């Protein structure tokens, strides 16, 4: 299974966010190939078995456009802005158990989208309520390469160092890697993140959490929908869904924005 990491046709118009908004979703478009996942490194093969790649049919085969996380045999959570990309959903697919997109490793499970929904309150201008759920046509079989991730609940307060994953650039001058990338990011308290983003009128809502904020380290375009996982007493849990960055990500000290899984948990599990 060969997958070409192309920049995506979709959402190119939507990314020119109106007026007050300087934030933008972290989905790749054709004109953003110079943007990157900064400071990342190759993930240990299959160390993140919940991570999936969402793919659309291109002229050279299927291409990655967003990430997602498995939460049940037939459900994947992702960013709301990854759902409606202007392509019939039945032609879109989810690949689980992947590590190197350039080759068939024998660990992959492929399932096409059956249905998909973004949160009814999803607001692209402010990138708020950025939750999406995909139902796949064929259930995934759980094994050492494909596993669900636990969704954070409101009793869990993230702290310390968390891990974001996705397929994207690892250096400014490099090529798009086929290998899944990971990066460790410090969780940023809401009050701190709000202070940093004070110039943005609506601020950081309770549907958002922040991580990172270190120059030369962070997520960027193409990683939308991917996982931010943290460790707690219950083990690994999904704290955030990769949602937005400031322009020129990796070259500023704004924390990366993620949809707050604990806040959206009930909706994510009921759809």
RAHU-V622209 format. One record per pair of residues at least 6 apart in sequence whose ideal C-beta (glycine too) atoms are under 7 Angstrom apart, sorted by the first residue. I is the first residue (numbers start at 1). GAP is how many residues later the second one is. D is the distance in whole Angstrom. If there is no record, write none. Layout:
I|GAP|D / I|GAP|D
This chain:
1|103|4 / 1|107|6 / 2|59|6 / 2|100|6 / 2|101|7 / 3|52|6 / 3|58|6 / 3|59|5 / 3|60|6 / 3|61|6 / 3|98|4 / 4|54|7 / 4|56|5 / 4|57|6 / 4|59|5 / 5|58|7 / 5|59|5 / 5|96|6 / 5|162|6 / 5|171|4 / 5|173|7 / 6|52|5 / 6|57|4 / 7|21|5 / 7|22|6 / 7|23|5 / 7|25|6 / 7|26|5 / 8|19|6 / 8|20|5 / 8|21|6 / 8|57|4 / 9|21|7 / 10|55|7 / 10|75|3 / 10|76|5 / 10|77|7 / 11|14|7 / 11|16|5 / 11|18|6 / 11|70|7 / 11|74|6 / 12|17|4 / 12|18|7 / 14|110|6 / 15|9|5 / 15|10|7 / 15|14|6 / 17|6|7 / 17|7|6 / 17|108|6 / 18|107|6 / 20|181|5 / 21|104|6 / 21|105|6 / 22|178|6 / 22|224|6 / 22|225|6 / 23|104|5 / 23|221|4 / 23|223|7 / 23|234|7 / 24|220|6 / 24|221|7 / 24|223|7 / 25|54|7 / 25|56|4 / 25|102|6 / 25|199|5 / 25|218|7 / 25|219|6 / 26|193|6 / 26|194|6 / 26|195|5 / 26|196|7 / 26|197|5 / 26|198|4 / 26|216|6 / 26|217|7 / 26|218|6 / 26|219|5 / 27|38|6 / 27|39|6 / 27|54|6 / 27|55|6 / 27|194|7 / 27|195|7 / 27|197|4 / 28|37|7 / 28|193|5 / 28|194|4 / 32|189|5 / 35|185|5 / 35|186|4 / 35|214|6 / 36|132|6 / 36|133|3 / 36|136|6 / 36|184|5 / 36|214|6 / 37|129|6 / 37|131|4 / 37|132|5 / 37|133|6 / 37|144|5 / 37|146|7 / 37|182|6 / 37|183|5 / 37|186|6 / 38|178|6 / 38|179|6 / 38|180|5 / 38|182|7 / 38|212|3 / 39|144|6 / 39|177|5 / 39|178|4 / 40|130|5 / 40|141|4 / 40|142|6 / 40|143|4 / 41|129|7 / 41|140|7 / 41|141|6 / 42|137|5 / 42|139|7 / 43|122|6 / 43|137|4 / 43|138|6 / 43|139|4 / 45|54|5 / 46|53|6 / 46|61|7 / 46|98|7 / 46|99|5 / 48|117|5 / 48|132|7 / 49|96|6 / 49|97|6 / 49|98|4 / 50|19|5 / 50|20|5 / 50|97|6 / 50|98|6 / 50|99|4 / 50|177|6 / 51|16|6 / 51|18|7 / 51|114|5 / 51|129|7 / 51|175|7 / 51|176|6 / 52|15|7 / 52|16|5 / 52|17|7 / 52|18|6 / 52|24|6 / 52|42|5 / 52|43|6 / 52|44|5 / 53|11|5 / 53|14|6 / 53|42|5 / 53|45|6 / 53|48|7 / 53|114|6 / 54|11|6 / 54|12|4 / 54|13|7 / 54|14|6 / 54|24|7 / 54|28|6 / 54|38|7 / 54|40|6 / 54|171|7 / 55|7|4 / 55|8|6 / 55|9|6 / 55|10|7 / 55|37|7 / 55|38|5 / 55|40|6 / 56|6|7 / 56|7|6 / 56|9|6 / 56|29|7 / 56|31|5 / 56|36|6 / 57|34|6 / 62|31|6 / 64|37|6 / 64|103|5 / 65|20|7 / 66|12|6 / 66|13|7 / 66|16|4 / 66|158|5 / 66|159|4 / 67|11|7 / 67|99|5 / 67|156|6 / 67|157|7 / 67|158|5 / 67|159|3 / 67|160|7 / 67|175|7 / 68|8|4 / 68|9|6 / 68|10|4 / 68|26|7 / 68|66|7 / 68|157|5 / 69|7|7 / 69|8|5 / 69|80|5 / 69|158|5 / 69|169|6 / 70|6|6 / 70|26|6 / 70|70|6 / 70|76|7 / 70|77|7 / 70|78|5 / 70|79|7 / 71|6|6 / 71|77|5 / 71|78|7 / 71|80|6 / 72|76|6 / 73|66|4 / 73|67|5 / 74|61|6 / 74|62|5 / 74|65|5 / 75|58|6 / 75|60|6 / 76|18|6 / 76|58|4 / 76|60|7 / 77|55|7 / 77|56|6 / 77|164|6 / 77|191|5 / 78|54|5 / 78|56|6 / 78|147|3 / 78|163|7 / 79|51|5 / 79|53|6 / 79|145|5 / 79|146|4 / 79|162|5 / 79|163|6 / 79|164|6 / 79|180|6 / 80|38|4 / 80|39|5 / 80|42|4 / 80|49|7 / 80|50|5 / 80|51|5 / 80|52|4 / 81|43|6 / 81|49|6 / 81|143|6 / 82|50|6 / 82|142|5 / 82|143|4 / 83|33|5 / 83|34|7 / 83|35|4 / 83|49|4 / 84|34|7 / 89|24|4 / 89|27|5 / 90|22|6 / 90|23|6 / 92|20|7 / 92|21|5 / 93|17|6 / 93|18|7 / 93|19|5 / 93|20|7 / 94|17|5 / 94|19|7 / 94|40|6 / 94|42|6 / 95|13|6 / 95|15|5 / 96|13|5 / 96|44|5 / 96|50|5 / 97|10|4 / 97|11|5 / 97|12|5 / 97|48|4 / 97|49|5 / 98|10|5 / 99|6|6 / 99|80|7 / 99|81|5 / 100|78|5 / 100|79|6 / 101|66|6 / 101|77|4 / 102|76|4 / 107|38|4 / 109|31|5 / 109|32|7 / 109|37|6 / 111|25|4 / 111|26|6 / 111|27|4 / 111|29|7 / 112|24|7 / 112|25|5 / 113|21|6 / 113|23|6 / 114|21|5 / 114|22|6 / 114|23|4 / 115|20|5 / 116|16|7 / 116|17|7 / 116|18|5 / 117|15|7 / 117|16|6 / 117|154|5 / 118|13|7 / 118|14|5 / 119|10|4 / 119|12|4 / 119|148|6 / 121|8|4 / 122|7|5 / 122|8|6 / 123|6|6 / 126|76|5 / 127|116|6 / 127|117|5 / 128|77|5 / 128|79|6 / 129|78|5 / 130|111|7 / 130|113|4 / 130|129|4 / 131|110|7 / 131|128|6 / 131|133|5 / 131|136|6 / 131|137|6 / 133|135|6 / 133|138|4 / 140|6|5 / 149|78|7 / 149|80|7 / 149|87|7 / 149|89|5 / 150|84|6 / 150|85|7 / 150|86|7 / 150|87|5 / 150|88|7 / 151|86|7 / 151|87|5 / 151|110|5 / 151|114|5 / 151|117|6 / 151|118|7 / 152|85|5 / 152|86|6 / 152|87|5 / 152|109|5 / 152|110|4 / 152|113|7 / 153|109|6 / 153|112|6 / 154|108|5 / 156|76|6 / 156|81|6 / 156|106|6 / 158|29|5 / 158|51|7 / 158|72|5 / 158|81|5 / 159|28|6 / 160|27|6 / 161|23|5 / 161|25|6 / 162|23|6 / 162|25|6 / 162|49|6 / 162|66|5 / 162|67|6 / 162|68|4 / 162|77|6 / 163|19|6 / 163|21|6 / 163|66|5 / 164|19|5 / 164|21|6 / 164|55|5 / 164|62|6 / 164|63|7 / 164|64|5 / 164|78|6 / 165|15|6 / 165|16|7 / 165|17|5 / 165|61|6 / 165|62|6 / 166|15|6 / 166|53|7 / 166|56|7 / 166|57|3 / 166|60|4 / 166|76|7 / 167|13|6 / 167|14|7 / 167|55|7 / 168|13|6 / 168|52|6 / 168|54|5 / 168|55|5 / 169|7|6 / 170|7|6 / 170|11|6 / 183|34|6 / 183|36|7 / 185|26|4 / 185|27|4 / 185|33|7 / 185|71|7 / 186|25|6 / 186|26|7 / 187|24|5 / 187|43|7 / 188|22|4 / 188|23|6 / 188|25|6 / 188|67|5 / 190|14|6 / 193|11|5 / 193|17|4 / 193|62|5 / 194|9|5 / 194|10|5 / 196|17|7 / 196|58|6 / 196|59|6 / 197|6|6 / 197|7|6 / 197|57|7 / 204|6|7 / 206|54|7 / 206|57|6 / 207|52|6 / 207|53|5 / 207|56|5 / 207|57|7 / 208|49|6 / 208|50|7 / 208|51|7 / 208|52|6 / 209|30|6 / 209|31|5 / 209|49|5 / 209|51|5 / 210|45|4 / 210|46|7 / 210|47|6 / 211|17|6 / 211|29|7 / 211|44|6 / 211|45|6 / 211|47|7 / 212|6|5 / 212|43|5 / 212|44|4 / 213|40|5 / 213|41|6 / 213|42|4 / 215|37|7 / 215|38|5 / 216|34|6 / 218|31|6 / 218|32|5 / 218|38|5 / 219|23|6 / 219|26|7 / 219|37|5 / 220|25|6 / 220|29|4 / 220|30|6 / 223|19|5 / 224|18|6 / 225|16|6 / 225|17|6 / 226|16|4 / 227|11|6 / 228|11|5 / 228|12|4 / 228|14|7 / 228|30|5 / 229|7|5 / 229|8|7 / 229|9|6 / 229|10|6 / 230|7|6 / 230|9|5 / 238|23|5 / 239|22|6 / 240|18|3 / 240|19|6 / 240|20|7 / 240|21|6 / 241|17|6 / 241|18|4 / 241|20|6 / 242|16|6 / 243|14|5 / 243|15|5 / 243|16|5 / 244|13|4 / 245|11|6 / 245|12|7 / 246|6|6 / 246|8|4
